[in-house]
């Protein structure tokens, strides 16, 4: 794929194999999808009632395998829903029908005799969510077949949730008064989605709603003098979302797949998006050398049938909701049935909030035969090269103008 996306997310929007796990939405509106969803929910409830945790060769509860977390449920709840934590059946159908229409619209054959795109890109087709403009709506975007935004509302314990966050209103809690007034948190990674590699620390910030929740509008551009000035995502170091975390959240576009491998003394969590691997050291202690790895410093232990992971030393590039310096993220992984893994996270930062808060969702297993493919982030991707080449061309033009 040689087409270059002249965007900050260019490098991660190219050259990535996709496992289409959640691409199958209800085929049509009406009774058939409702019946199918009800049947599936009933079967899952029965499986959960009879489920018994299995254990691996190390005597640990088995949470390993291939998982995905793509969903149309946002991290942050639509404010119009207030304190409504669970969608009604009618709301679920409405939400999921949007994706059904979107897939149908996105899969329409293009006209080979049609005109070229408009300058700056054609507007989104009717039926495509505005938040997908970067990935599928403009010049350099993908056809629908390359996307897996999730097709279903996230169910937790069978409940169709209105947000990943479990705060009463589904929003980030207000910060302490003095901190909020000072605007603490820095520019990097501000907003709910965090944002590995977000640049422009002094840029004005506006929070916008995206598939993964409310995120910062701080420019993702970075410098143009050399590759090291580009964003972490441009350089294929981390995903443009919070896929690897912590906390681990879907990016809203594609490649939201994971492979969890358990060992005697550690657990490896491999994230498909930009081939990240986070290693959790079991029954260990946090590092004290002040180093802040890209995913922080994760240690874990088993409590009954649950893997508990505590992460500190989180870098500013992985700030979450403005927190990083004194942030501790506690994650819990619990297998609740053969095909689902309950994921819960707790945010602790007494410098920003008086009480802990967090969110939860359920990973679902990939179908038999599916697995996490290699994410060849730079292979066949000319975006980074073209971005820098374009900057050099601009420099040369400026120099010629100055010499006149």
Buried (B, 14 or more C-beta within 10 A) or exposed (E): EEBBBEBBBBBBBBBBBBBEBBBEBBEEBEEEBBEEBEEEEEEBEEBBEEBEBEEEEEEBBBBBBBBBBBBBBBBBBEEEBEEBBBBEEEBBBEBBBBBBBBBBBBEEEEEEEEEEEEEEEBEBEEBBBEBBBBBBBBBBBBEBEBBBBBBBBBBBEEEBBBBBBBBEBBBBBEBBEEBEEEEBBBBBBBBBBBBBBBBBEEBEBEBEBBBBBBBBBBBBBBEBEEEEBBBBBBBBBBBBBBBBBBBBBBBBBBBBBBBBEBBEEBBBBBBBBBBBEBBBBBEBEBBEEEEBBBBBBBBBBBEEBBBBBBBBBBBBBBBBBBBBBEBBBBBBBBBBBEBBBBBBBBBBBEEBBEEEBBBBBBBBBBEEEBEBBEBBBBEEBBBBEBBBEEBEEEEEEEEEEEEE
